[in-house]
Amino acid sequence: RRQRQMCIRDRTRRILSDLTSWGTRAVGYPGNRKACEYIKGRFEEIGLEKVTIDTFKVTVPIDKGARLRIRSTGEEVPLYCLWPNNVKTPTLPEGGITGNLIYGRKGDFKDLNGKRVEGSIVLLDFDCGQNYINARMLGAKAVIFFDSGVVNQKQAADKFLKVPADIPRYWVEKEDVAPL
């Protein structure tokens, strides 16, 4: 019995490892197609017959990549777009934006007090709730979030509004924050 449990645990780990190795599985991304084919193949391996895939068209935003170039060093840091607010994807002018980068901590007005927010790009702790709206109200061109120690589903849900507000929002990996 113990050996059977270990075997099931090992197979489960392998399946989860496979499914999580292809990047996002959001519709429209390569990982979605790979996961679909993988699951179909697994169903067929266990003997299910007539496994079919139904397709239909949906509109999804595709992140084609973004980067932040640090003027003083020329170093580039990869950025990842956040999901749109309602149906509104964030827009930037052709060629992107430039501005001073400021650290706004949790995005409270007291954290932004005394800083030139207007025209800047604001770096915020991910656990700022919806305070990123404060930076935008004060004229920030964009907001970049990073993992400051708390990343959970509630915090992620706070980053998406139910109204189509155009607020360019990005994520930077924790290991890429130091140069910023």
N, C-alpha and C positions, 0 to 999 in steps of 0.2 A: 504494500500500500504506500509506504513512504517513497519507494523508488518511483511508483506511478505518479505521485504528487510532484516529485522533482522533475520528472519528464514533462509533465503538463506545465510546470513553472518555466522550464527551459524553452519549451515551444512558444509559450506566451511571450516570454522576453524576446525571442527571435522575431516573432510576428510584430511586436511593438517596435522593435529596433528597425525592422524593414519599413514599416509604415511611417516612422518619424525621420527616416534618413533622406527623404526626397524633398525637404523643405515644406513650404506651406501646401496644404491640400485644399486650399480655397479654390472655388470654381474659377477656371480660366488659367490656372497655373499648371506647369508640367507635373507637379506632385499629385494633383488631383487625378489626372489621367493615369499615372503610374499606380496610385492606390486603387483606382477602379479596376484596372487590369489585374492587379495582384489579387484583389478580393475575388474577382471572377475566376481566376485561376485556382485559388484555394477552394472555392465552391465546387469546381469541376474535379479537383483532386480527391475530394471526399465523396464523390459519386453523385452529386446533384446533376440532374439532367435538365436540358433546355434552359440553361442559364442565359438570360438575355440582358442587354443593356438598353434602356430607354434613353433617348436624348431629347433635349429641348433647349431652346435658346433662352438665355438670361443675360441681362446686362450686369457686368461686373467691372469694377475699376481694376486696372492692371498697373502695378508699380513697376515702372521701367528703370527705376534706380534714381538716386539723387546723391549729391555729394556737397560737402561744405569745404571750401578752400580757405585755409588760414592765410591771410594776406602776409603776415610777418615771416612765415616760414615756407609758404607754398605747399605745405602738406595738405593732403585731401583726406577727409574723413567720410566714410559712407553713411548715408542717411536712408531711412526706410519710412515711406509714407504711411500715415495712419488711414484707416478706413474713412470714407466720406461721412460728412454730417448729412443724414437723411439721404438724398440723392445727389448732393452737391460735392463734387470733388474739389479739393483746394486748387486754386489757380495761381500761377506765377507768371510774370511777363516773360516773353521770349528772352532767353539768355539768363534767366534767374534773377536773383535779388542780391544786393550788397547791403551791408550794415554792420554796425558794431555788435559784437556778441556780448551779452550781459547775462550774468547768473542771477536768476530771480528766486532762488530757493523754492518755496512752496507756492509762490505766486500771489501771496497775500499782498494787499496794498502796502502794508508796512515793509514787506520784503522788497518792494519796488520803489519805495519812497527814496528820493534823492538820486535816483538813477535815470539816465536819459533813455526812456523806454521807446518814445516815438522814433520810428525809423530803424529801430534795432531788431535783432533776432534774439529771442530770450530763451535761455537754457533753464529748464525747470525740472525739479525732482518729479518722478512719475507719480508719487503719492500726493500730488498737489490738489487732488479732487478736480473740480471744474474751475479752479482759479486761473487756469490758462486764459480764460475769457478776460480776466482783468488786464493781462498784458496786451491782448488784442484791443480792448477798449481804450488803452492808453497809447495806442498807435504802433504796437509791435508789428513788424512785417511778417514774422513767422515765429513758431514756437518749436523748440526741440526738447523732447523728453529723454530722460535717462533713468536707469535703475539705480535709485539711491538707497535701496534696501527693502523696499516694499513694492512688489509687483504682484497684483492679484486680480481676480476677475472683476471685483467691484471697481478697483482703480481703472481698469481698462474700460469698463462701461461708462465711467465718468468722462471719458475722452470723446464720446460720440453724442452729438446733440440730435434731437428729433426734429430739428428745423434745419433747412438747407443753408447754414451759415458758412461763408467762405473764410475759413481760418486754416491757413497752411500749417499743418502739424506733422512733425517727424519724430522718429525714434533714432537714437544713437546707441550703439552697443556700449556696455559698461567699459570694456577695454579701450574704446576709442574716445572716452571722455577726457582723459588726462591732458591731451594737447589743447583742449578747449578751455 
